[in-house]
Amino acid sequence: MRLFYILLLTLLFGARLNAQVELRTEYIGSSGFRDEDNKKTGGKGDAKIFSVNARIPFSVKMNENNRPTVWGMSIGGSYTSFNNENMDRALGPDEIMNAQIGLFHMRPISERWSILAMLGAGVYTSHTEVSDVGLNNVLGNGGVIFIWHLKDNLDLGLGPVINTLLGYPMVFPGIYFNWELNGRYELKASAMNGLAVSAGVQLREKFMLKLIAELNGALALEKINGKKMMFTHSYFVAGLQPEFMINKSFSISATAGISAGRNAYYQERNLKSVFKSDDEKRDPRFTAAPYFSLGLKYGF
């Protein structure tokens, strides 16, 4: 799980064509905390997440094969608040603030292939004090993804991505995956900004009911006792999501379901720690809990 989530962080934004702003608030109910030996610690906690993401294309041009050339920008931020009981501060911070900005450029290079270039940076802290943000809290990333348009509704991509998660530039494999089936019945799966899968049915002209599954998270970069550390909070959720289309541009969605588990742990920012493998241990985590969210989406 550790390596998978690090690779997930390499793609902080995708390159879709439409401009969009999305606001979301999430609540993960209280559950018990288990350590890396899968033992109960007596601690428990819940989490509240507030996020906003905006995707703004500056220029979109279509070629004769209906493939786009896009220049754009992506801006996002999230705030995570933990309400932990019977847990030492050494097990995790009380809050996490993340903010990212990125530029992207996508263009076709043949009938079936496109190239996506990305460059961005973000701030990842365990506090909300702007004056306390230092270089240690900054993570830069960039990369080039080669995208194969296997079908009109299916894109697969792979390429080198560089980020500074370990405190210095490292190359990781970047993954791009987008699949959509639209109509009265809708099926979507993507690996661009987190992992998301949804299956829905149009019950009314402006009402759709979906089953969703998502993997999301947040990161805090800190210095503890002179060591560079990172705290990872990742969670997998699944649930039922009704979505109401107010008009062509604005929609509201609500989700009720379960957080199957959420990892929460510190590790050093070095290769040995990140790629450490121990089959007898698991990432420290909170157990399953109820999950609720409310989202607002506006496209323009």
C-alpha positions as CSV (number, residue, x, y, z in Angstrom):
1,M,0.0,0.0,0.0
2,R,2.8,2.4,0.7
3,L,4.4,2.2,-2.8
4,F,1.0,2.3,-4.5
5,Y,0.0,5.5,-2.7
6,I,3.3,7.2,-3.6
7,L,2.7,6.4,-7.3
8,L,-0.8,7.7,-6.9
9,L,0.6,11.1,-5.7
10,T,2.6,11.5,-8.9
11,L,-0.5,12.4,-10.9
12,L,-2.1,15.3,-9.0
13,F,-4.2,16.4,-12.0
14,G,-5.7,15.1,-15.2
15,A,-6.3,16.8,-18.5
16,R,-10.0,16.8,-19.4
17,L,-11.3,19.4,-21.7
18,N,-14.1,21.1,-19.8
19,A,-13.6,23.8,-17.2
20,Q,-14.9,22.7,-13.8
21,V,-15.0,23.6,-10.1
22,E,-15.8,21.0,-7.5
23,L,-16.4,21.5,-3.8
24,R,-16.7,18.5,-1.5
25,T,-17.0,17.9,2.3
26,E,-16.6,14.4,3.7
27,Y,-17.0,12.7,7.1
28,I,-15.5,9.4,8.1
29,G,-17.0,8.2,11.4
30,S,-15.1,7.1,14.5
31,S,-13.4,3.7,14.5
32,G,-10.6,2.0,16.4
33,F,-6.9,2.3,15.6
34,R,-4.6,-0.7,15.0
35,D,-0.8,-0.5,14.9
36,E,1.6,-2.1,12.4
37,D,1.3,-5.4,14.2
38,N,-2.5,-5.3,13.7
39,K,-3.0,-4.9,17.5
40,K,-5.6,-2.7,19.0
41,T,-4.1,0.4,20.7
42,G,-7.2,1.6,22.6
43,G,-7.2,4.7,20.4
44,K,-10.0,5.8,18.0
45,G,-10.9,8.7,15.8
46,D,-12.8,10.2,13.0
47,A,-11.9,12.5,10.1
48,K,-13.5,15.5,8.4
49,I,-12.3,16.5,4.9
50,F,-13.0,19.7,3.0
51,S,-11.7,20.0,-0.6
52,V,-11.9,22.2,-3.6
53,N,-10.5,21.5,-7.1
54,A,-10.6,23.6,-10.3
55,R,-9.7,22.7,-13.8
56,I,-9.3,25.6,-16.3
57,P,-8.3,25.0,-19.9
58,F,-6.7,28.1,-21.5
59,S,-6.9,26.8,-25.1
60,V,-8.6,23.8,-26.7
61,K,-8.2,23.0,-30.4
62,M,-9.5,19.8,-32.2
63,N,-7.8,18.2,-35.1
64,E,-9.2,16.3,-38.1
65,N,-9.4,13.1,-36.0
66,N,-11.3,14.9,-33.2
67,R,-8.3,14.8,-30.9
68,P,-7.7,17.8,-28.7
69,T,-4.6,20.0,-28.2
70,V,-5.1,21.5,-24.7
71,W,-3.2,24.0,-22.6
72,G,-4.6,24.3,-19.1
73,M,-4.1,24.8,-15.3
74,S,-5.4,22.8,-12.3
75,I,-5.7,24.2,-8.8
76,G,-6.7,22.2,-5.7
77,G,-6.7,22.2,-2.0
78,S,-7.9,20.1,1.0
79,Y,-8.1,20.4,4.7
80,T,-8.4,17.3,6.9
81,S,-9.3,17.5,10.6
82,F,-8.8,14.6,12.9
83,N,-10.7,14.0,16.1
84,N,-8.6,11.4,17.9
85,E,-9.1,10.0,21.4
86,N,-6.6,8.1,23.5
87,M,-3.9,8.6,20.9
88,D,-0.4,10.1,21.3
89,R,0.5,13.0,19.0
90,A,3.4,10.9,17.8
91,L,0.9,8.7,16.0
92,G,-0.3,11.5,13.8
93,P,-1.1,15.3,13.5
94,D,-4.4,16.9,14.4
95,E,-4.9,18.4,10.9
96,I,-3.5,18.3,7.4
97,M,-3.5,21.1,4.8
98,N,-2.7,20.4,1.2
99,A,-2.6,22.9,-1.7
100,Q,-1.5,22.2,-5.3
101,I,-1.2,24.0,-8.6
102,G,-0.2,22.6,-11.9
103,L,0.0,23.3,-15.7
104,F,-0.7,20.6,-18.3
105,H,-0.5,20.3,-22.0
106,M,-2.0,17.6,-24.1
107,R,-1.6,17.1,-27.9
108,P,-2.1,14.3,-30.4
109,I,1.0,12.8,-32.0
110,S,-0.8,10.3,-34.2
111,E,-4.3,9.1,-34.9
112,R,-4.3,6.8,-31.8
113,W,-1.7,8.4,-29.6
114,S,-1.4,11.6,-27.6
115,I,1.2,13.0,-25.2
116,L,0.4,14.7,-21.9
117,A,3.1,16.9,-20.2
118,M,2.6,18.1,-16.6
119,L,4.5,20.5,-14.3
120,G,3.3,21.4,-10.8
121,A,4.0,22.0,-7.1
122,G,2.2,21.7,-3.9
123,V,2.4,22.5,-0.2
124,Y,1.7,19.7,2.3
125,T,1.7,20.6,6.0
126,S,0.4,19.5,9.4
127,H,-0.8,23.0,10.2
128,T,-2.6,26.0,8.7
129,E,-0.1,28.7,9.5
130,V,1.2,30.2,6.3
131,S,4.2,31.8,8.0
132,D,5.4,28.4,9.2
133,V,5.5,26.9,5.7
134,G,9.1,26.0,4.6
135,L,10.9,24.3,1.7
136,N,10.5,21.0,3.6
137,N,6.7,21.3,3.0
138,V,7.0,21.8,-0.7
139,L,6.7,18.9,-3.2
140,G,7.4,19.5,-6.9
141,N,6.4,17.1,-9.7
142,G,6.4,16.9,-13.5
143,G,6.3,14.3,-16.2
144,V,5.3,13.1,-19.6
145,I,2.6,10.5,-20.2
146,F,2.1,8.7,-23.5
147,I,-1.6,8.0,-24.0
148,W,-3.0,5.3,-26.2
149,H,-6.6,5.9,-27.3
150,L,-7.6,2.3,-27.5
151,K,-11.2,3.1,-28.1
152,D,-13.3,6.3,-28.3
153,N,-14.2,5.9,-24.6
154,L,-11.0,4.2,-23.3
155,D,-7.6,5.8,-22.8
156,L,-4.5,4.1,-21.4
157,G,-1.3,5.9,-20.6
158,L,2.2,5.4,-19.0
159,G,5.3,7.4,-18.7
160,P,8.1,8.8,-16.4
161,V,7.1,11.2,-13.7
162,I,9.5,13.1,-11.4
163,N,8.6,14.3,-7.9
164,T,10.5,15.4,-4.8
165,L,8.6,13.2,-2.3
166,L,11.9,11.9,-0.9
167,G,13.4,15.4,-0.6
168,Y,15.2,15.1,-3.9
169,P,14.1,14.4,-7.5
170,M,13.1,10.8,-8.1
171,V,11.6,9.1,-11.2
172,F,8.4,7.0,-10.7
173,P,6.1,5.4,-13.3
174,G,3.1,7.6,-14.0
175,I,-0.3,6.0,-14.8
176,Y,-3.1,7.4,-16.8
177,F,-6.4,5.5,-17.2
178,N,-9.8,6.8,-18.2
179,W,-12.9,4.8,-19.3
180,E,-16.4,6.1,-19.7
181,L,-19.7,4.5,-20.9
182,N,-22.4,7.1,-21.1
183,G,-26.2,7.0,-21.7
184,R,-29.0,6.0,-19.4
185,Y,-26.6,3.6,-17.8
186,E,-23.2,5.1,-17.0
187,L,-19.9,3.4,-16.1
188,K,-16.7,5.4,-15.4
189,A,-13.3,4.4,-14.1
190,S,-10.2,6.7,-13.9
191,A,-6.8,6.9,-12.3
192,M,-5.8,10.5,-12.8
193,N,-6.6,12.4,-9.6
194,G,-6.9,9.5,-7.1
195,L,-8.7,6.3,-8.1
196,A,-12.4,6.4,-8.8
197,V,-15.0,3.9,-10.2
198,S,-18.7,4.5,-10.5
199,A,-21.7,2.8,-12.1
200,G,-25.0,4.7,-12.4
201,V,-28.5,4.7,-13.9
202,Q,-30.5,7.7,-15.0
203,L,-33.8,7.4,-13.1
204,R,-35.2,10.9,-14.1
205,E,-34.1,13.6,-16.5
206,K,-32.2,15.4,-13.8
207,F,-31.6,12.5,-11.3
208,M,-28.9,9.8,-11.4
209,L,-28.2,7.1,-8.9
210,K,-24.7,5.7,-8.7
211,L,-22.6,3.1,-6.9
212,I,-19.1,4.6,-6.3
213,A,-15.7,3.4,-5.0
214,E,-12.8,5.8,-4.5
215,L,-9.3,5.9,-3.0
216,N,-8.2,9.3,-1.8
217,G,-5.9,10.8,0.8
218,A,-3.7,13.6,2.1
219,L,0.0,14.0,2.9
220,A,1.9,16.0,5.5
221,L,5.7,16.7,5.3
222,E,7.3,17.4,8.6
223,K,10.6,17.6,10.5
224,I,10.5,15.6,13.8
225,N,13.6,15.5,16.0
226,G,15.7,16.6,13.0
227,K,14.5,13.9,10.7
228,K,12.5,14.5,7.5
229,M,9.2,12.6,8.0
230,M,6.0,12.3,6.0
231,F,2.5,11.4,7.4
232,T,0.2,9.6,5.0
233,H,-3.6,9.5,5.4
234,S,-5.3,7.4,2.7
235,Y,-8.8,6.0,2.7
236,F,-10.9,3.8,0.5
237,V,-14.7,4.4,0.4
238,A,-17.7,2.8,-1.3
239,G,-21.3,3.9,-1.2
240,L,-24.5,4.9,-2.8
241,Q,-24.5,8.3,-4.5
242,P,-27.7,10.2,-5.7
243,E,-26.8,13.1,-8.0
244,F,-29.2,15.9,-8.9
245,M,-28.6,18.0,-12.0
246,I,-29.9,21.5,-11.2
247,N,-29.1,22.6,-14.8
248,K,-26.6,21.8,-17.5
249,S,-23.7,23.3,-15.5
250,F,-24.5,22.7,-11.9
251,S,-25.0,19.4,-10.0
252,I,-25.3,18.3,-6.3
253,S,-24.4,14.8,-5.1
254,A,-24.6,13.1,-1.7
255,T,-22.9,9.9,-0.7
256,A,-23.6,7.4,2.1
257,G,-21.5,4.3,2.5
258,I,-18.5,2.9,4.3
259,S,-14.9,3.7,4.7
260,A,-13.4,0.2,4.4
261,G,-10.3,1.4,6.3
262,R,-7.9,4.3,6.3
263,N,-4.2,4.1,6.7
264,A,-2.5,6.7,9.0
265,Y,1.2,6.5,9.7
266,Y,4.5,8.3,9.8
267,Q,7.6,7.2,7.8
268,E,11.0,8.7,7.0
269,R,11.4,10.4,3.7
270,N,14.0,8.0,2.3
271,L,14.2,5.1,-0.1
272,K,14.7,2.5,2.6
273,S,11.6,3.5,4.4
274,V,9.4,4.0,1.3
275,F,10.2,0.7,-0.4
276,K,10.4,-1.3,2.9
277,S,8.5,-4.6,2.6
278,D,7.5,-6.7,5.6
279,D,4.8,-9.3,5.0
280,E,4.2,-9.7,8.7
281,K,3.3,-6.1,9.3
282,R,0.6,-3.8,7.9
283,D,0.4,0.0,7.8
284,P,-1.1,1.5,11.0
285,R,-4.7,2.2,10.3
286,F,-8.2,3.0,11.5
287,T,-10.8,0.2,11.0
288,A,-14.0,0.3,9.0
289,A,-16.4,3.2,9.7
290,P,-19.5,4.9,8.2
291,Y,-18.8,7.5,5.4
292,F,-20.8,10.5,4.3
293,S,-20.1,13.2,1.8
294,L,-21.7,16.2,0.0
295,G,-20.4,17.5,-3.3
296,L,-21.1,20.6,-5.5
297,K,-19.9,20.6,-9.1
298,Y,-20.0,23.5,-11.6
299,G,-18.9,23.3,-15.2
300,F,-18.4,26.3,-17.5
